[in-house]
Amino acid sequence: MLNKDDVKIQFTKGKGPGGQHRNKTSSMVRATHKPTGIVVTVDGRDQHKNKAQALRELESRIVAFHEDVRAKQKKAHRDIKIKDRTVIRTYDFGRGVVKDHRTGKTASVKDILGKGKLDLLRS
């Protein structure tokens, strides 16, 4: 799923203990996704396994990043729709919840309708 042109891969010498092998081989892999700037570093003994692991981790982080962006856009769109309408409260009888869109608070339908406690929704 990753476009190879969007990924920059660098090989460097690893950090930490390891002696002669660590000082001679460039087995640490740093994969950077250019469009998003996400960086993944994997430091192990085998360069090929490190590269494969770094690409898997980079792909999962990119998917998570895009899901987060979509969720934020969806929330912003929903907030705009709520502000454009004159809806003050939403009653969800299936879940037994009342939500006040002005304050963002939720309360039980039983408390609101049965006991008349509208102050539960006020800020």
N, C-alpha and C positions, 0 to 999 in steps of 0.2 A: 504494500500500500504506500510505502514511502517513495517519493520521487528521488532518485539518486542524485539529481542535480541540486536538490534542496538540502542535501546533507553533506557536511564537511567532516571528514574523519582524519584525526591526527593520532600518530603513534609516538609515545614518549617513554622514557625510562621511568619505571615505577618508583614510588617513594617508600621509605621505611626499610626495615631489615630484610635481608635476603642474600647478602654477601656478593660473591663474584657473579652469580647468575643475574642478579638484579642489576648489577652495574654494566653488564655487557649487552643485555637485550632490551629492545624497546617494545615491551609487551602491554603497557598501559594504553588504553584506547579512550579518546575523547571524541564523542560524536556531537556535532552541533547542527541543529535545524535552523537554517538561515532565515526563513520567513518569520518564525516565532521567537528565535533566540534561545530556545531550550537547549541546555547542555547536559549531557550524560557522560560520566566518567566511570570506567570499569578498570580496576587494577587487579590483575591476576597473573598467573604464570604463563598461560597459553594465549598468544595474541589472537588466534582465530576464534577461540571460544569467547574471548573478551569482546571482539568485534560483534559477533552474533548476539551476545547478551546486551551490549550497548544499543544495538539497533532495535532489539525487541523492547527494551526499556524506553527508548526514545519514541517508538511508535505508540506505546501505551500512554506516555505522557502527552503526546500530541493529541491523541483521541480524547483524553481527559480535559485538555485545554480547550478543544473545540466544543466539547459537551458543556463545559462551564460557560463559554461564550454564548452558546445557544440558549442556555438556561437564563442567563442575564438578559438576553434580548427578549425572550419570552416573558420574563417578569416585567421588563420595561413596557412591553406592548400591552400586557394585562393591566398594569398600573395606569397607562394612558386611557385604556378603555373604561376603567372604573372611574377615573377623574372626569372623563367626558360625559358619562351618564350621571343621572341624579340619584343613583343607588346609594343609600346610606347603609343599609344592613342586608345581609344575605342569610336566609334561614335554610339550613340543610337538615331536613327532618330525618333523612336516612341515617346520618351520623349523629344526629341530635346536637347540632352545633349552630350557634349564631355568630356571624362575624360582622363587626362594625368596620366598614372600609375607611372611615375617616381616621380612626385611631389604630386600626390593625389588630385590635384585641378580639379574642373569641371567648365565648361563654356557652354554658349548657342551655339548651332550649327549655328544659324543665325549670331552671332558675329564672329565665327571662319571662316566659309566658305564664308559668304557674305561680311564681312568687312575685313577679313584677319588679325584679331587681335589675333595672336598666343601668344602674350605676356601675355594674360589673364591666360594662363596655366603655365607660368614659375614661378619659386619660387623667 
